[in-house]
Amino acid sequence: MPLAIASPRPLLQPSAWPGILLTLAVAVLSILLSQVLPGVSALIIAILLGIAVANLTALPPSLSPGLSVAAKKFLRAGIVLLGLQVALGDLLALGAPMLAVVVAVVAGGILGTLALGRALGVEKDLTLLVACGFSICGAAAVAAAAGVTDPEDEHEERTITAIALVVLCGTLMIAAVPAVAATLELAPETAGLWAGASIHEVAQVVAAGGALGGAALTVAVIVKLARVLMLAPVMAVLSLQQRREGAAEGTRPPLVPLFVLGFLAMVLLRSVAPLPAAVLDLGGLAQTGLLAAAMFALGTGVKVRNLLQVGARPLALAALSTLLVATLALGGVLLAA
């Protein structure tokens, strides 16, 4: 009797393709729209489109498998490729004092926001997502933290709330940082350092840096990428915390999430290998596309009526966290300068 040989299981089930193709199409649209909307990242556009679609139409159930794949796997793949933006040589050129400022802003921003959240009575997990998003790199950091603390996406609306707060406060910072820098008569480079150390999203940093001038834009982006690098150690710490809590409940999450190790591998690759500009551009486009697709998928799980019930306390937390991070960054930049 001949032996039956099992066929290999496809990486993606056929039922997932309709939802996946939809998220990729929206990602392309979001990238195109971001080119004509300065300071608004494709990630933010995609998540807003997801929320709009979910609340204005009834999505067919056939899209659900693909949306689930995008929200989880595309998100992690996008964060891995985010590492290609970070070159250690560029960061080291900032000097030890400025790198110390970056570490202080991220650590102080997270710890301070957690303390503010407790004082305001904001839900612990939402506070953590706000702390990571505002202190590190906006929506990507929120999603990464949610991937560690809520791997099954049981509380997607919490993630969307944190991202919505990132959009609101980060957008206000685009105008606020140049205005305050002009009032304080900061040199363009000093103002650029402050923008990179304080504003939430990379796209928002680019918009503010452009308003401050060419020299400011360059240093602003480099400082922002230094904050992006802090994503790895922060996610590793969160994973260790989840592991300790899981041990008490009989579960053992990974010691360090694979997407964090992949992110670090891409940072090392960018730092030691002479990658052609075309490869870096393609990697950046793929990273943006994957994250935008994931954000759209996350957005489709949110109902506006629930977002409107966020309340004043999370808004107060977001405002105070923004002020905290901006103050730590300005003080640190002035000391380092």
N, C-alpha and C positions, 0 to 999 in steps of 0.2 A: 504494500500500500504506500503510495508516494507521500512524502512528508509535506504538510501544508506550510508554506512560508508566508508569514504575516507581512503585509506591505507596510513600509514605513509610514508613520503618522505624519501628515503634513504639518508644517510649522504653523500655518494659519488654516483654520477650518474654512471650508467654502462659505459657510453661513456668515462668516465675519466680513467678507469682502464688500458687501454693500455699504455697511457702516464705515469701513476703513476708507473706501473711495470717497465717501461724502466728507469725512474729516480732512482728507488730503486736498480735496477741491476747495474746501473752506480755508485751509492753510494757505494755498496759493492766492486766493482772493485777499486774505488778510495781509499777506506780504505786499501785494500790489497796492492795497489801500494805505499801508504804512509808509509807502514812498511819497504819498501826497498829503500825509497828515503828520507834520513834524512833531517829534516828541511822543508820539503814540506808537507803541510797539505792536507788532503783529500778534503777539500773545494776548494783549488786552483786547484788540479788535476781535480776535477769534472767540474769546470767552464771552464777549458781549453778543456776538452773533449766535453763539450757542444758547445763551439765556433767551434771546429774542425768539429763536426758532422754537424752543421748548415751551414758551409761553403764548406764542401766537398761532401755533399749529399743533396738530397731533402727530407726533413722529410714529411711523409704523414700527411694530415690534421687530420686524426683520432687521432693523438697524442696530438693535441692542447689542448683539455679540461684537460687532465691529467697533462700536462706541466704547465698549468695555476694554477691548484690546488697545485702542488709542489712548484711553485715559490712564492705563497702567504701563504697557510696554513702550509705547511711543514716548511717554513722559520720561521714563528712565533712560531710554536711548538718547533723547535730546539732551538730558543733563550730562550724559557721558561725553557727547560731542561738544558741549559747552567748554570742556577742558581745552579744546584746541584754540580757544581765544586767549589763553593765559600762557605767556612765555616768562619763565622765571628770570631770565636775564633782564627783561624790561622792568620787572618788579624790583629786582635788586638794585637797579639804577636809581630807584627812588631814595635809597639810603636807609640806614637803620632807624633814624628818628621817625621818618614818615611811615615806615613799615610798622613801627611800634604804635603809631597813631592808629593805623588801620586795625591792628589787633585790639587796641583799647576801645575803639568805636564799636567794633562788632561785639566784643565781650561785654562792654559796659552797656551797649544798647540792648542786648538780649537780657542781661541780668536786671537792668533798670526797668525794662518793659514788663518783665515778669513780676517785679515788685509793684509796679503801678497797677497791673492787672489784678493782683491780690487786693490792693487798697481800694480799687474801684468795684470789686466784686464781679469782675468779668470771668466767664468760664475759663478754666485753666488751659484747656487744649486750644481754644481760640486765641488766648493770650500768647501761647507759645508760637502759633503760626504768625501772628502779627509781629512778635519779637524777631523771628527769623527773617520775615519778609522785609521789614523796615531796616534791619541792621545789616543784612547781607546783600541780597540782589533781587528784591522785589518778588514778582509772581513766581519765578523759577524756584526761589528759596522756599516760598510758601508751599508750593507743590512738592518739593523735595522733602520738606519736613512732614507734610501730610503722608507722603509715601512711606516714611519710617514709622510714624505714630499711628497711622490709620491705613495699613497696607491693603485692607479689603474695601476701602472707600465706603465705609459705613456712614460717614458724616461728611459727604461732599459739600453740603451747604455751608459748613464751617469753613472749608477751604475757599469757597467762592466769596464768602463774607470778607475773609482776610485779604483776598486779592482785590476786591472792590475797594477796600480801605487803602490798599497800596496805590490803586489808580487815583483815588481822590487826593490823597496827601502828596503823592509824588508829582502829580500834575501841578498842584499849587506851588511846589518847590521849584519848578522850572522858572517861574517868574520871581519867586521870593528870594532865591539865592543871588541872582544878579542885582536885584534891587538893594538888598542889604549890603552886598559887597561894594556897590557904588556909594552907599551911605557911609560905610566904614572906610572908604577910600583904599580898599585893598588892591594890591598889585594884581594884574591879570593872572599871573602864574599862581599866586597865593589863592585867589578866588577859584581858580580851576582845581587846585588841590582840595579846597573846601567842598566844591560841588561833587567831586568824585568820592569824597569821604562821607557825604551826608545824604545824597539823593538816592532814591530807592531803586529805580529801574535803569538799566544801561541806556535805553533809548531816551529816557528823561535826562540822564547825565549828558548825553550828546547834545540834546536840545539846549540845555543850560550852558554847556561849554561853548557851543556855537555863539550864543548870545554874548558871552564874555569875551570872545576873541579867539583867534587861531592858537596862540600859545597856551591859552587856558584849556582849550578843548583837548589837546594832546595829553597834558598831565592829568586832566580830569578822567579821561578814559583809562589811563594806566592805573590810577588809584582805585577806580571802580573795579577793575579786573583783579586788583589785589584783594578787594573785599569778596569778589566772586570765589577766589581761591579758598577763602575761609569757609566756604560751603562744605568742603570735605571734613575738616576736623569737627565742625559743629554737628554734621550729620552722624559722624562716628560716635560722638558723645551721646547724642539722642538714641542711637542704636544700642549703646551699652546700657543706657538707662532702661530702655524697653526690654532688654535682655534680662536685667535684674528683676524687673517687675514681672516678666513672663516666667522666670524661674519659680517665683512664688506661686504662680497660677498653673504651673505644670507645662508651660510652653517655652521654647527656646528660639527666639528670633535670631537671625544671623548676627555674628559678632560685628561685622561691618557689612552694610549692604553692598551687593555686587555693583550697583550703579555708582557708588562712591569710589570703589576701586577702579572702575572704568574711567571715571572722571580724572582721577589722579594719573592713570596710565596715559590719557590724552595730554595732560599737562606736561608730563615727562617727554612724550613724543614730540610735542611742539617745542620743547626747550632744548632737546639734544639733537634733533634731526633737522637738516636743512630742507624743510618742506616748501615746495613751490607755492607762490602766491595763489595760483589757480586751485591748488588742493585746499588751501586755507579758506578761500572764498567758497568753494563747494561745501566744505565742512560747515562753515557758518550758515550757508543757505539751508543745508540739511538739518542743522540743529534748530534753526528758527522754524522750519517747516514742521518738524516732529513735535516741538513744543506747542506750536500753534494748533496743530491737530489735536493734541492732548487737551489743550485748554478749551477747544470747541466741545470736545466730548464731555469734559467736566461741566461746562456751561449748560449742556442739555439736561443735566440732572437737577437743575435749580429752578425753583418757582419764585417769581418775583414777590408774591404775597408773603413768602417766608423771609425774603431779604428785607422787606419793609418793616419787619418786626424786630430788626437788629437792636434798636433802642439807642439811647443816648450814651450809655456807658462804653460800648465798644468804640463809638465815635470819639469820645473823650480820650480813651486809651490811645487811639490812633494819633490824635492831635498831640498828646503829651509825649508819645514815643517819637514822633517826628521832631518835636522840639528838643527832646533829650539827645537824639542822635546828632542833630544839627549843632547843638551846643558843644557836645563832646568833640565833634569834628572840628569846629572852628577853634576851640581852645587848643586842641592838639596841633592843628596846622600852624597856628601862631607861635606856639612853643617850638615846634620843629623848625620853623622858618628862622 
